Amino acid sequence: MSFVDRVVPELRDALTQFPGFNLKGALQVSRAMLMNPPIEKSEDVRTTKRIIAGAAGDMLVKIYEPAERTGDKLPAMLWIHGGGYVLGHPDMDDALCERFVQAAHCVVVSVDYRLAPEHPYPAGLYDCYAGLVWMTDETESLGIDLTRVAIAGASGGGGLTAALAQMVRDKGGPSLIFQMPLYPMLDDRNISASSREITDQNATWNRTNNLEAWSMYLGEEREEFGENEEHHIPAYAVPARTENLAGLPPMYTCIGQLDLFRDETIEYVTRLAAAGVDVEMHLYPGAYHCFEVFVPDAEVSQRASQDYIRAMARALNPSWEQ
């Protein structure tokens, strides 16, 4: 049975129409594919832009918050957009960030971190850490409750979320109560069964893309030491290579069965659970990478996005009720 035939019918049409990314030959074209048209803004959410100090210069952040606020401080979430460490921009997640604000009654800060290959590791991760520190330092101006701070991201942003959680643990703060790396890009080694399985050109993210993206992100580290020299890969560059996972915040994740990242996500979740970290994971049969983004109206997509949005709402609001 072909890859496309294994996809559930409601997700199939979008997959067959997707032209595919070409990171090596047409990176800028691939980046342009993720620049969605502006959404119709919700009247219930106020969105502002700020330029803050990133790890190596000015950095854009987008701030989403309830349009009508009382004096109460709200929980906060740092959002990290996806794109395999080489694609993407905060604008593409406007609608999703608005949904988090409305469901969790929180403040969301989305960071425009630097992308590889122009800025390989550790640029993007350091920018995310700078964004988190800025957000938690701006408690008064943002009106946030420092006891209820979470981080989240999808795909490459999910990998950065996992790495950021490890970095924050080791640095001793800022304090996090929750992490949500959705279908995360965790392991550069590409040795899992799903990494070898998802090779089809129609796949929204396939083995060819993944190998190229990791090469761009790790840059000279990969070129100098090679893929298999684990002890030479810098700390936090590849979350799955980290040996000690104890002491990380509780985690929620989800992934499609036909996602290249399936096996590395399952392995990471298993290791977290063994290390005493509370984890929740959902696996969706017949679904591919970013399925709920490509076909948002499909039943399985609505179920998946509602599940992770509710998980964040519960984490940030212990007394939350639907």
C-alpha positions in Angstrom: 0.0 0.0 0.0 1.4 3.4 -1.0 1.9 6.3 1.5 -1.0 8.2 0.0 -3.3 5.2 0.3 -2.5 4.9 4.0 -3.7 8.4 4.6 -7.3 8.8 6.0 -9.6 10.0 3.1 -10.4 13.3 4.7 -6.7 14.3 4.7 -5.8 12.9 1.3 -6.8 15.6 -1.2 -4.6 18.3 0.4 -1.7 15.9 0.4 -1.9 15.1 -3.3 -2.0 18.8 -4.1 0.9 19.8 -2.0 4.0 20.6 -4.2 6.5 19.7 -1.6 9.4 21.6 -0.1 12.8 21.9 -1.8 15.2 23.0 0.9 18.4 22.5 -1.0 17.4 23.9 -4.4 14.8 26.4 -3.6 14.9 27.4 0.0 13.4 30.9 -0.5 10.5 29.4 -2.5 9.9 26.9 0.3 9.9 29.7 2.8 7.3 31.7 0.7 5.0 28.7 0.8 4.5 29.1 4.5 3.6 32.8 4.3 -0.2 32.5 4.6 -2.5 35.4 3.8 -3.6 37.5 6.7 -6.4 36.1 8.9 -9.5 37.9 9.9 -8.5 39.0 13.4 -10.7 38.1 16.3 -12.3 41.1 18.1 -11.7 39.2 21.4 -7.9 39.2 21.0 -5.5 42.2 20.8 -2.3 41.6 18.8 0.8 43.9 19.1 4.3 43.7 17.8 7.4 44.6 19.8 11.1 44.7 19.0 13.1 43.3 21.8 16.7 42.3 22.4 17.3 38.9 21.0 20.5 36.8 21.6 22.4 38.8 19.0 20.5 41.9 18.1 16.9 43.1 17.7 14.2 40.5 17.5 10.5 40.8 16.6 7.9 39.3 19.0 4.2 39.2 18.6 2.0 39.5 21.7 -1.5 38.2 21.8 -3.8 38.9 24.8 -7.5 39.2 25.6 -8.9 42.5 24.2 -10.8 43.1 27.4 -8.6 42.7 30.5 -9.2 43.3 34.2 -6.4 44.0 36.6 -5.8 40.3 37.2 -2.5 38.8 36.0 -2.9 36.1 33.4 -0.9 33.0 32.7 1.6 33.2 29.8 2.8 31.0 27.0 5.9 31.4 24.8 5.0 30.1 21.3 7.8 28.9 18.9 6.7 28.5 15.2 7.6 25.5 13.1 9.5 25.1 9.9 12.3 22.6 10.5 14.6 25.2 11.9 14.9 26.7 8.4 11.4 28.0 7.5 8.5 29.9 9.1 7.5 33.2 10.7 5.2 34.1 13.6 2.6 35.5 11.2 1.7 32.0 10.0 0.4 31.1 13.5 -1.8 34.1 14.2 -5.1 32.1 14.2 -3.6 29.4 16.5 -2.2 31.9 18.9 -5.6 33.6 19.1 -7.2 30.3 19.9 -4.8 29.7 22.8 -5.6 33.2 24.2 -9.3 32.6 24.0 -9.3 29.0 25.4 -6.7 29.5 28.1 -7.4 33.2 28.9 -3.6 33.8 28.7 -1.0 36.0 27.1 0.9 34.5 24.2 4.3 35.7 23.0 5.5 34.4 19.7 9.2 34.8 18.8 10.7 35.5 15.4 13.9 33.6 16.0 16.7 33.4 13.5 16.7 30.6 10.9 19.3 28.3 9.6 21.3 28.0 7.4 22.0 31.7 7.6 22.0 31.3 11.4 22.8 27.7 12.4 22.6 26.4 16.0 22.6 27.9 18.6 21.1 31.1 17.1 17.4 30.0 17.1 17.5 28.4 20.5 19.3 31.3 22.1 16.7 33.7 20.6 13.9 31.6 22.1 15.6 31.7 25.5 16.0 35.5 25.2 12.3 35.7 24.3 11.3 33.7 27.4 13.5 35.8 29.7 12.1 39.0 28.2 8.5 37.7 28.7 9.1 36.8 32.3 11.0 40.0 33.1 8.1 42.0 31.7 5.7 40.7 34.3 4.2 44.1 35.1 3.9 45.5 31.5 2.5 42.2 30.1 0.3 41.6 33.2 1.4 37.9 33.6 1.5 35.5 36.5 5.0 34.2 36.9 3.7 31.0 38.6 1.9 30.0 35.4 4.3 30.1 32.5 4.5 27.5 29.7 6.3 27.0 26.4 5.0 25.4 23.2 5.8 24.9 19.6 5.2 22.7 16.6 7.6 20.6 14.4 10.9 22.4 14.4 9.4 24.7 17.0 8.5 21.6 18.9 12.2 20.6 18.8 13.2 24.1 20.1 10.5 23.8 22.8 12.0 20.5 24.0 15.6 22.0 23.9 14.5 25.2 25.7 12.9 23.1 28.5 16.2 21.4 28.9 18.2 24.6 28.9 15.8 26.3 31.4 16.1 23.3 33.8 19.9 23.5 33.7 20.0 27.3 34.1 17.6 27.2 37.0 14.9 29.3 35.3 12.7 31.0 34.3 10.3 28.7 36.0 8.0 26.6 33.7 5.0 24.6 34.7 4.3 23.0 31.3 5.8 22.2 27.9 4.0 21.3 24.7 6.3 20.2 21.8 3.8 19.2 19.1 5.0 16.5 16.6 8.5 17.7 17.4 11.7 17.5 15.4 14.0 15.9 18.0 16.7 13.7 16.5 19.2 14.4 13.8 20.4 10.8 13.4 17.4 9.7 11.3 17.8 6.0 12.2 14.2 5.3 13.3 11.8 3.1 11.3 9.5 6.1 10.6 12.4 8.2 9.4 13.2 5.5 6.8 9.5 4.9 6.1 8.4 8.5 5.2 10.2 9.1 1.9 7.4 9.9 -0.4 7.6 13.2 -2.3 4.0 13.9 -1.5 4.7 13.8 2.3 4.5 17.2 3.9 7.9 16.5 5.5 10.0 13.6 4.3 13.4 12.1 4.9 15.1 14.2 2.2 13.8 17.4 3.8 14.7 16.3 7.3 18.3 15.3 6.4 18.8 18.7 4.7 17.2 20.7 7.5 19.4 19.1 10.1 22.5 19.7 8.0 21.6 23.4 7.7 20.8 23.7 11.4 23.8 21.9 12.8 26.1 23.5 10.1 29.8 23.2 10.9 29.1 20.9 13.9 27.8 18.2 11.5 30.4 18.8 8.9 33.3 18.6 11.3 32.3 15.7 13.4 29.8 13.7 11.4 26.4 12.4 12.2 27.4 9.6 14.5 29.8 11.3 16.9 27.2 11.9 19.6 29.6 13.4 22.2 30.6 16.2 19.8 27.1 17.4 19.1 26.6 20.5 21.4 24.3 20.4 24.3 20.7 21.3 23.5 21.3 21.1 19.7 19.5 17.8 19.4 17.0 17.2 22.3 16.8 13.4 21.8 20.6 13.1 22.4 20.3 14.5 25.9 20.9 11.7 28.4 19.3 13.2 31.5 15.6 14.0 31.2 14.7 14.2 34.8 13.4 17.4 36.3 11.7 18.6 33.1 8.2 20.2 33.3 5.1 18.0 32.4 4.6 17.6 28.7 1.8 17.1 26.2 2.5 16.1 22.6 0.7 14.6 19.6 1.7 13.1 16.3 0.3 11.4 13.2 1.0 7.7 12.6 2.4 8.7 9.1 4.7 11.4 10.5 8.5 11.0 10.0 8.9 12.1 13.7 6.6 9.3 15.0 9.2 7.0 16.4 11.6 9.6 17.9 8.6 11.3 19.6 7.4 8.0 21.1 11.0 7.2 22.2 11.3 10.6 23.8 8.0 10.4 25.6 9.0 6.9 26.9 12.2 8.2 28.2 10.5 11.2 29.9 8.0 8.9 31.6 10.9 6.7 32.8 12.6 9.8 34.2 9.6 10.6 36.3 8.2 13.4 34.0 4.4 13.5 33.6 3.6 13.1 29.9 0.5 12.8 27.7 0.7 11.7 24.1 -1.9 11.3 21.3 -1.2 9.2 18.1 -3.5 9.8 15.2 -3.9 6.9 12.7 -3.6 7.8 9.0 -2.4 11.3 9.7 0.7 12.9 8.4 3.0 15.8 9.5 1.1 19.0 10.3 -2.2 17.4 9.2 -4.3 19.7 11.3 -2.6 22.7 9.6 -3.1 21.4 6.1 -6.7 20.3 6.5 -8.0 22.2 9.6 -11.7 21.4 8.9 -11.2 17.6 9.0 -12.7 15.8 11.9 -9.4 14.4 13.0 -7.8 17.8 12.7 -10.4 19.5 14.8 -10.1 16.8 17.4 -6.3 17.1 17.6 -6.2 20.9 17.8 -9.0 21.0 20.3 -7.2 18.4 22.4 -3.9 20.3 22.6 -5.5 23.7 23.1 -7.5 22.2 26.0 -4.4 20.6 27.4 -2.7 24.0 27.5 -5.8 25.7 29.0 -5.8 23.0 31.8 -2.1 23.4 32.5 -2.3 27.2 32.8 -5.5 27.2 34.7 -5.7 24.4 37.3 -9.4 25.1 37.9 -10.1 25.3 34.2 -13.5 23.9 33.0 -14.6 23.6 29.4 
